[in-house]
């Protein structure tokens, strides 16, 4: 009885997580395309600030680039976490 109850709970959760995984994947690709443009602009800003020896502006541009790279990696971590959770739920479902 408990196995049937667990399967009734796990199945809708897996469907929701799969839909969430596709949504995260699509949003990460859109964000990646926008981030490429923004990062290119901030790289140019950093180079200009470095050539003009404006150290504060250079620091700001490098900081924005670092945060952007961390956010891009965060999408990968979220997708990985959803995959791990789905894997564990699939194990519960297959027992």
SULVEN-V881459 format. One record per residue. N is the residue number from 1. RES is the residue in one letter. D_FIRST is the distance of its C-alpha to the first C-alpha in Angstrom with 1 decimal. Layout:
BEGIN
n: {N | N}
res: {RES | RES}
d_first: {D_FIRST | D_FIRST}
END
This chain:
BEGIN
n: {1 | 2 | 3 | 4 | 5 | 6 | 7 | 8 | 9 | 10 | 11 | 12 | 13 | 14 | 15 | 16 | 17 | 18 | 19 | 20 | 21 | 22 | 23 | 24 | 25 | 26 | 27 | 28 | 29 | 30 | 31 | 32 | 33 | 34 | 35 | 36 | 37 | 38 | 39 | 40 | 41 | 42 | 43 | 44 | 45 | 46 | 47 | 48 | 49 | 50 | 51 | 52 | 53 | 54 | 55 | 56 | 57 | 58 | 59 | 60 | 61 | 62 | 63 | 64 | 65 | 66 | 67 | 68 | 69 | 70 | 71 | 72 | 73 | 74 | 75 | 76 | 77 | 78 | 79 | 80 | 81 | 82 | 83 | 84 | 85 | 86 | 87 | 88 | 89 | 90 | 91 | 92 | 93 | 94 | 95}
res: {X | X | X | X | X | X | X | X | X | X | X | X | X | X | X | X | X | X | X | X | X | X | X | X | X | X | X | X | X | X | X | X | X | X | X | X | X | X | X | X | X | X | X | X | X | X | X | X | X | X | X | X | X | X | X | X | X | X | X | X | X | X | X | X | X | X | X | X | X | X | X | X | X | X | X | X | X | X | X | X | X | X | X | X | X | X | X | X | X | X | X | X | X | X | X}
d_first: {0.0 | 3.8 | 5.5 | 5.3 | 6.3 | 8.7 | 10.0 | 10.8 | 12.7 | 14.3 | 15.7 | 18.0 | 19.0 | 20.2 | 22.1 | 23.8 | 24.7 | 26.1 | 28.2 | 29.2 | 30.3 | 32.5 | 34.0 | 34.8 | 36.3 | 38.5 | 39.6 | 40.4 | 42.6 | 44.4 | 44.9 | 46.2 | 48.8 | 50.0 | 50.0 | 52.3 | 54.8 | 54.6 | 54.8 | 57.8 | 59.5 | 58.9 | 60.1 | 63.3 | 63.5 | 63.1 | 65.8 | 68.2 | 67.6 | 68.2 | 71.3 | 72.7 | 71.6 | 69.6 | 67.3 | 65.3 | 64.5 | 63.7 | 61.2 | 59.6 | 59.2 | 57.8 | 55.3 | 54.1 | 53.7 | 51.7 | 49.3 | 49.0 | 48.1 | 45.5 | 43.9 | 43.9 | 42.1 | 39.5 | 38.3 | 37.6 | 35.7 | 33.5 | 32.9 | 32.0 | 29.6 | 27.7 | 27.6 | 26.3 | 23.5 | 22.6 | 22.7 | 20.3 | 17.9 | 18.4 | 17.6 | 14.2 | 13.7 | 15.1 | 13.0}
END
